[in-house]
């Protein structure tokens, strides 16, 4: 049993050693990094002003007359201006619109200048805007496709932060930096998802974890033979020698 356990343990650890190292490094990174920092909570603040009913000169009656296929209406602010956020029927294009509650003017899709102003109003850092990109398809892995189209505003600051603003709603839909991107890759390697990063039914992880458990079991067998059984045999031998001397 000792020899069998030793051979199995050696081959399993040879096969699983690299993955054990990956688990250790990625796990340490994810545990060490503060999750609020990873989420980018310190990158932004909420600049939203209170809704001013006195600014609402464009009535709901006028709004529903102009947009009869409204599924949802909310009153909010955009850069200090009171606005209506509309969700229209799926058949409408676009199906999300922002309307000025003061003039009835359509404010979306956002212009680049407006998107940058919104991002700057949220951003708490001191970096300058480095790059602005309108993303309409093939979004990066850090942006949910349901938020398209969206403006990506990169700032020249520590961690290369990026803020994403929906072109249809003017809402901040993402805040990312290099440490989040590293965290995402660490998580993928940790769960052994080498494809999309969203695989929750990972057969590879299951089988490797099963083999790792078996490897740990064979290691416990070796510990028994090398430590506990050896200690027991030495004590037994010592007692036998003591009896012989007496």
N, C-alpha and C positions, 0 to 999 in steps of 0.2 A: 504493500500500500504506500509505503514511504517513497519507493522508487517511482511508482506510477504517478503519485502526486507531484513529485519533483519534476518529472518530465512534462507533465501537463502544465504545471505552473510556468516553467521556463518558456515553453512554446507560446502559451497564451500571453505572457508578458512581453515576449518578443513581438508578437502580433499587435498587441493592444498598447504597447508602451507609448507610441507617438500620440495616440488618442488620449491616454492618461495625461500626458504633458499638455495637450491642447485643453483638456477639461480644467486642468489646474490653472493655466495662464488666463483663460477666458473667464473662469469662475472668479479668480482673484480680481480681475478688472471690474467685473460687474458688481462684486461686493464692495470693492474699495470706492468706486465712484458714487457720489451722492445722486440719488435718482431724480431729485428736483433740479439739480444742475444739468443732468442729462436731458431732461425734458425741456430745458431752455427757459425755465420759469424766470430766471434772473435776467433774461435778454429783453423782456418786454414788461410794460406796465399797462394798465387799462386807462386810456385817456378819455373814455366815453363821458360826454357831458349829459346833464339831465335834459330830458325832452321838454321843450318849451311849447306848451299849448298855444301861446300867443303867436307863434310862428306858423301855425297850421292854417294857412289861408286857403289851401287846396283841400276841399272837403272830401269826406269819404264817398258822398254821393257822386261827386265829379269823378272820383277815382274808379268806382265800380262801373260807372257809365263808360269810361274810357277803356276799362279792362274787365269785361263781363265774365271772363273765364278764370277768375281768381279762386285758387284753392286755399290760400292762406295769406293773411295780412298781419304785419307787425310794425309797430312804430319804434324807431330807433334814431340814433344820431350818426352822422358821417362827417368827420372833421368839424364838429360843432354845429352842424346844420341838422335840423329835424327832418327825418325822411320816412317814407313808407318802404318797407321791404315786401315785395310781392312774390308769391310762388304761384305760377299759372299752371293751367292744365298741361299734361305731358305733351299734348299735340302742338302746343305753342313753342315757338323758337324765337328768342330764348325763353326758357320757362321760369327764369328768375330775373327780376327787375327791381331797381331802386329808383324811387320817384321822390323829388323834392316836395316836402309837405308845404312849402311856402309858395312855390311857383308852379308846381306840377311838371317841372322839367324832368326828363329821363336822364339819370346820372350815370347809367351803366350802358354798355361795358366801359370800365374805367380806362381813362387815358394813362399813359406812362407817368405823366407828371402827378396825377392824382394818386396813383398807386404808390409812388415814391413818398408823397406827403403822408399817406396813411401809414406806411411802414416806419417813417421817421417819427410819427406821433406815438407809435408803440415802442420804438427802440430805446433802450436805456443806456446803451454804450456811447462811446465817444467817436467811433469810427465813421468815416465818410462812406457814402454810397460808391461802391466800386464797379458794379455791373447790374444792369436791369434787363430781364428777359421775359417775354411773354410766352408761356408754355400752353400750347393748344392740344398737343398729343404727345404720346411717348414720354410721360412724365418720369423724372428720376424716382428711384425706389423710395425716397424719403417723402414723397408727396402722393397722397391718395388720388387715384384717377377721377374720383367722383367730384373733386374740387376744380376740375378743368372747365374753362380756361382760367389760368392763374398767372399772376405776375410774380416772378422771383427777383427779390432785391437782395443782392450780396453787399455786405459791409466789409470794409477794410479794417478788421479788428481782430483781437485775439480769438483763435478758434475758427476763423473764417465763417462768421454767422450768416445765415440766410433767412429772410422772412418771406413767407408766401401769402399773397393777398388775392382773394377771389376776384376775378375781373367782372363777375356778374353781380356779386353782392357787396363787395368792398370789405368783407370780413377777413380778418387774419385767420388763415387756415393752416399755418405751419410755421414752426420756428426750429431751425436746425443749426448745428455747428459740427465741427470735426469730431468732437468727443462723442456726440450722439451717433455719428456715422460709424465711428470705431465701435461703439457699444452695439450697434446693430450687427456689425460683422462678427463681433465676439459672440453675440447670442446665436447667430447662425452656426458658427463653428461649434458652439457648446452643445447645441441640439443636433448637430451633424446634418443640417439642412443645407445642402450645397446647390440648391436650385433657386427657389423663389424667396426663401426666408419666411414663408407663411405655411409651411407644411406641418400640420399638427398630427398627422398620422404617418410617422416616420418609421418605416420598417427597419432601416439601417440602424437607427438609434436603439431600437428594441433589441435586435440581435447582438449588437456590440455590448449593450448594457447587460444582457443575459450572460454573454461570455465573460464579461468583467466580473460579474457576481460569482461565476464558477471559478474564475481565476483567484478571487479573494478566498473562496472556500478551500481551494487547494493550498493557498498560502497559509490558512489557519491549520491545515493538516501538517504542513511542514513546521510550523511553530510548535505544534504539539510534540512532534518527534524530536526537534532540535533543542527545545527549551524545557518543556514540562517533563517529557519522558526521560530526557537526559538528566535532569535534576533529580527525578524520582530514582533513577538507576544509581546515581552517585550516592544518594542518601542510603539506598539499600545496601550498596557495597560498603559504605562507611560503617553501617550498623553491623554488617557481617564481619568486618575486620575487627570491630570492637568486641564482639562476642568471642571471636577466635583468640584474642589477646587475653581475655578474662579466663 
